Amino acid sequence: MRAIGYFRAEVDPMQGVSPSLVEQEAAFRRFCHERDYQMAITFVETDGVGETGNAEYQRMLDYIRRQDEPFLVAVKSLTHLNPDPEEAVCWLLELEGLGAKVVLVDEDSTDPLEAALRVWSAQRQVGERGDKVKEAMRMRAVQGRGLGRPPFGYRVGADKKLEVVPEEADTVELIYQLYLQNMGFRLIARYLNERGIATRKGGRWSIVGIRDILRNRAYLGTYSRFGIRVPASHASIIPSHIFDKVQEQLSAKPKPKGYGRRSPFLLSGLLYCGSCGNRMIGVSRRESWIRRKDKERGEGEYRYYQCQSRTNQSFCQYHTRRAEDLESLVMATLGKLDSLEALERWLELHPPPKDSTAELPLLERRLVALERKFRRNLNQAARGVIPLEKLRAIGGELVRERRILERSLAVLAAEARGELTGKERQEHFLSRLSEIRERWGTLTFSARKALLQDVIDRIVVHDDRIETLLRV
């Protein structure tokens, strides 16, 4: 096996490169000689005083991707890979995802991921301020004082407790009455929308909004937060006997066939209905039948995208497309954009959105949520709740998705600062398309979806055509 040496040395403007670089290079040569590895190439990360770089690490990743063979990556220690424990874990998962084996020269027998996880766990401490803030919030919950956005029908009063908003409370009572008259969620949403009864934000009612109101114990006068329930904390809107009857009816209602099984959809979040402009969502249906010929039972699952307005709000018509057909059309469209000339011709006919930087806040929120999920998995692995192999699978996928998001954010941020030309943005876009073509078969579902969200702004689905707007 061929070995790559990755070195990290600090540069002092007065004294030059740290002498530790010579020691690392010598240790790498001895390591390869003793274990009969062939030295392939070395990468030297020269950090400024108090600063940590990763330019050479990125070059190393590109080198590994271009080669059609496994590599061993030798580093002196974890801190020489990356001084930040969490980033060290990310880098290890990223390198392993490319088929590279990382070895710590100073600790050859140690599993680098296990060692990095121990360091991360040892340094992970919740600050005293964070503990005090959480404790203060728990105390406010015990006192029934409002935290966060109040439920529909209430507002936070001067005493920080929930107080009734009369016009909203009337709508809550109406929803409970309609449900007890055997109206389902969709029909209740349609009833309210057709009569111009809006949500707090002035929007249309949906199935989810109706369901949440029917389930919320706040309407009994009970305040719930952080697992704490405070009865009679504020004025009730729904009498207890009405609330209990609704809960009985909700529990008794049979769940639809296939309930609880969730199939991921590649284009979810990108599709919009060409008739009403609302999003389209993925829907799965399982059906069974008896064949006339042999009386045997057959089963099948049907997956398609459908207008959300129709599904959740009983609004718009029944616009639907089979998932497999729509996904194939989108991939075929991207496959045609294999050169700068082809991309320019496409953009003449399909101009991109004028302000692509408007997506920055959304991508930033997605990145924060992804990082939170990643840390949760690290914590579970550190406590032994999940094994290292599961962390390698889950964590590696999260790191790949994180890198795609980070690249997208970097491009959008540079564009917002006026540092990115149209030509450079097109080149970035074509590099993402190249990644889709070359690595699609090896990517996880999440990584595929993140790549598509990086290159596609939205897909507008009309009855007779689809319109794909690109992020370029």
N, C-alpha and C positions, 0 to 999 in steps of 0.2 A: 504493500500500500504506500502511496505517496503522502508525504506529510507537509503541512503548511505551518510555518512559524508566524505567530502573531505576537508582536512585542509592543510594549508601552513604555515610553520614556518621557520624562519631564524636561522641558527646555527652559533654561534660565537665560534671559537676555544678556546677562553679564558673563555667565560661565559656559553657555552652550548646552549641548545634550548631556543628560545625566550619564555617568559612567556605567550605570546599571544596564544600559543597552548592550554593551560589550559582553557583560555577564550573561544576559539572556540569549544572545546569539551563540555563545560558547555552550551554554546548557542545551540549546536546541540541537547543535551539531552532535554533542555527546549522546543525547537521547536517541537520535536517529541512528547513530552508529551502533549503539548497544543493542537496539531492537531491530536492526536491519530494515529500517524505513528509508525510502528514497526521498531526499529533500527536494520539494517541488518549487516553492517560492516563499518569500517572507514579506510580511507587511508590518510597517513600523508606525505606530500612532505616536506622534510627538505632541504632547500636551503642553499648553502654556502653564505658568505657575498658577495653581488654584483652578485650572480649567481642564475639562475632560473632552476630548474630541472623539469623533467616530468616522471620519472621512475614510481612513484606511480600512476600517471594518466594513464599510459599504463597498469598497473596492474588492475586498476579499469575498463578500457575498456574490458580487457580480462574476468574479473569477470562478467560484464554485459552480454557479448556475451554468456557465458556458461550457464547463468540462463534463463529459459523459462518463464520470467515474466517481467512486466514493473517495473521500479524503479524510485524513486525520489532521485535526487542528491542535497544535501544541502551544500552550501558553504557560508562563511561569507559575501563575497563581490566579485565583479568582479576581483579585484586585487589579491584576494586569489585564484581565479580560475587560472588566468594567468596575470601577470603584464603587458604583452604586449597586447595592445588593439586588434590588428589584430589576434593574436593567441587566445585571449579570444573568439572572434567571431568564429574562426575555431573550437575550442573545444565545444562551445555551439551547433553548427550545427552538429558536429560529435556525441555528446551525444544524441541529439534529433533524429538523424538518427538511433540510436540503440533503440529508444523507451523510452529513459529516459527523465524525466522532471526535469529541473534544476531550483532550487529556491535559491534566495539570501536571507539568513537569516536576514540580516540587512535591506533589502528592499523587504519584502515578496510580496508586491502588484505590484512590477515593473516587466515588461517583461524583462528577462535578455538579450535577443537578442537586443531588442530596446535600452536598456541602454548601452550595449556594442557598438552598432552602433553609438550612440551619442558620446561616448568617443573617438572612432576611428576617427569620423569626426572632432571632436574638435582638435585632435592632428595631423591631416593630413595637413601638410603645405608644399607647394613647396618652397624649399630653394632659396635664392636670386641668388645663382650661377646657378641653373637650369634655372631660368627665363632669366638670362643674356645670357646663352648659346643658348637658344631657340631664343631669340631676335636677336642674332648675326647670327644665321642660317637663320632667316627670311630676314635679311638685305642682306645676300649673295644671297638668292633667288631673291630678288628684283633686284639685280645687274646682275642676270643671271649667277652667278658663280656656277660651278658644285658642287653638294653635292651628296655623295654616288657614286654608280656604274653608269657610263654613259651608255646610250642605245647603242645597237649594231649599229655600223656605226660611232660611235664617241669615242673620248677619251678626258680627261681633259687636256687642254694645259697649258703652262707656266703662262698664265694670269688667270688661274682657270676657263676659259670658255671652252665650248665644241668646239672641232675641228674635222673635218672629217677624218676618216680612209679610204683611197681610196678603198682598196680591200673589206672592209666590206660594204662600200657604194654601190659598184657594186652589191653585193648580195641583199641589200635592194631594189635597183631599179628593180632587176630581180624579186623579190617577188611581187612587185606591178604590174609589167607587166604580170606575169603569172596569177595573180588574175583577172586582167581585161580581160584576155583571157578565163575566166570562169573556171579556175582551182580552185578546193576547197582546203581547208587547208591541208587535208591529201595528196592530189595529189601533192601539192607544196612541202610538206615535203619529199615525195618519190622522186620527181624530183631532189631536192638538194642532198639528201642522196645517190642516185644512181650515181651522178656525183662527189661524194667526196667533196662537198662543206660543210665544217664543221661550227659549231657554234664557238663563240669566244673561248670556252674552248676545242675545238676540238671534241665535241660530235656530236650526230645526232640531226637533226631537229625534232620537234614535232608539233602537232596541236596547242598547247598553244603558242609556240614560234612564229609561223607564225601569229597567230591571234594578238598577242601583237604588233608585228611590224606593222601590217596593221592599228592598232588603235592609234599608238603613234604619237602625234602632234609634238614631238621633230623633226621629219623629215621635218616639215615646217619651222624650225628655231625658234620655240617657246619653251621657257624654262618654265616648270611647276613644282612648288613645294610649299607645305604648302598652297594650294589654290590660289597661285599667278601665273599669266601667264605673261611672258615677251616676246612679239613678237619681231622678228628680233634680237634675242639675240645671235644667232650664224648662221653659214652657213647652208642653207637648203640642203636636199638631194632629196626630192620629190617636184615637182612644185605643187602649191596650186590647180590647176584645176585637176591634177591627184589624189591628196589626196581626194578632195571633191567627185570625181567620185567614188572612192573606198568606201568612207563612205556611199554614197547613195546605192551602191550595197550591202554593208554589212547590212544596215538597211532594204533594200527591201527583203533580203533573208528570206524565211519563216523559222520559228523556228521549230525544230522537235517536234513531238507529245509528250506530257508529259514534255516539256521543263520547267525548273524551279522547278520541284518536285525532291527532293533529298532524296533517301532512304539510310540510313546508312548500312554499311556492316561490319560484325563482324570481318572478317579476313583481312580487308584492311590494307596494310602496312606490312603484314607478308608473303604474297604469292609471289612466283617467278616462272616464266615459266621454265620448265625443258628443253626446246629446245634452247632458246636464253639467258636465265639467267636474263632477265629483269623482272620488277615487273608485277604482274597481278592486275587488277583493277576491282571494282564492277561496273556492268552495269545493268540498269533497262530498260525494254522495255514493253510498253503497246500496246496491240493489240486488235482489235475488228473484229468480223466476223458475218455473217448471217447464222443461222443454217438451213440446208436444210429441216429438218423435220417439223419445225413449223414456219420458216421464222422470228424467233425472233433474236434480236441482242445479241451477247455475248461479254464479255470483259474479259481480263485477263492481269495480270502483270507477267512478267518473269524476274527473278533476277539471274544473273550468274556472275562468274568471268572470265575475258578474258585477254589475254596477252596484256600488254600496248604497246609493240612494234607494234603489229598488229593494235591496236586502234589509236594510236597517230602518228605513223611514217610509216605506211604501210610496216612494216618489220616483218618477222617471219610469221608463218602460223596461221590458225584460231584455236588456242588452247583455249578451254572454258570448264567450269564446272558449273553445276547448283549450286547456292549459298547454298541452303538448304542441298543438298547432301554432298557438300564438308565440310560444317560446322559440319554436323552430324558425318562424318568420323573423323574429328579432335577431337571432343568431346569424341567420343568412344575410340580413342587412349589414350587420357588423363585419361579416366576412368579406363583403365587397369593398370595404374601406381599407385596402391593403397598401396604399401609397398616398403621398401628399397630394398628387394630382387627383386621385379618386376622391379624397376627402374634400378638396376645394370644389370639385364638381357637385358633390353632395350638398355642401354648405350654400351653394348658389340657389339650390332648389329648396333647401330646408334651413333657413337662417336659425342660428342658436338663440336662446334667450339673451336679452341685452345685458341683464345684470346677474351673472352667474354667482357673484359674491354674496348674494342674498342667502345662499345656502350655508354660509359660514356658521351662524349660530346653531343650526340643526346638526351639522357635522360635529361641532364642538360638544354638543350634548351627547351625541352618540358615542364619541370618544370617551367622555367621562363615564358613561354607563358601562362601556367596554372595560375600562381600567378598573372600575369597581368590581365587575364580575371576575376579572383576572385575579385581583387581590383576594377575593373570596375563595377562589380555588387554591391559591397559594396557602391561605390560612388553613383550609381543610386538609391539604397535603401535609403541612407542618404539624398538625395535630393528629395525623394518622387516620383521619376520617376517610380519605381516599388514598389509594396507593400511588407511588411515583409514576407507574405506567399510565394510569388514568390521567394524571397531571400532564404527562407528555402528550397525550392525545388531545385533551381538552385545551390545555394551555397553549400547545403549539398552534391549534386552530385560532385561538383568540389573538395570539401574537401576529399571525398572518393577516387577520382582519384589521388589527390595530395598525399595522404598517401601511395597509392600503388607505385607511382613513387619514393617517398622518401625511401621506403623500398628497392626498386630495386637499387637505387643509393648507399644506405648505404652498401648493400652487395657487389656491384661492387667495391666501394671505398676500402672496407676492403680487398677484394681480390687483388686489385692493390697494396696495402701496404704489402701484404704477411701475413695478420692477420687472414685469413680465410682458414681453411683446406677444402679439398675436401668433407670430411664427413659432415662438418658443412654446406657447400653449398647445399649438397643433402638434409639435414634436412630442410633447408630453402625452398628448392624447394617443398618438400613433404608437408610442411605447407601451401604453396600457393595452391597446388592441393587440399588439404583438404578444404580450403576456397572455392574453386570453387565448390566442390561437395556439401558442406553443405549450402552455402549461395547463390548459383547461382540463384535460383528462386526469391530471395529478392533484388538482385542487379540491378541497373540501367544499361542501355546499355553501357554508358561510363565506369562504374566500371568493367563490364564484359570484355570489350575490353582491359582496362588497365591491368587486371589480366592475360589475355591471353598473352599480350605483355611482362609481367613479367616472364612467364614460357616458352614461345616459341621464339626461335631466328629467325627461318624462316621455311616456308613450301614450298618445291619444288614440283611443280605439273607436273608430267609426264603424257603422254597419258594413260598409263596402271597402274599407281600407284602414291601415294603421299609419300613424304619423309619429316618427321617432325623432325627438329633439335631443341633440347631443350636448355634452358639456365640453365645448371646445371654442 
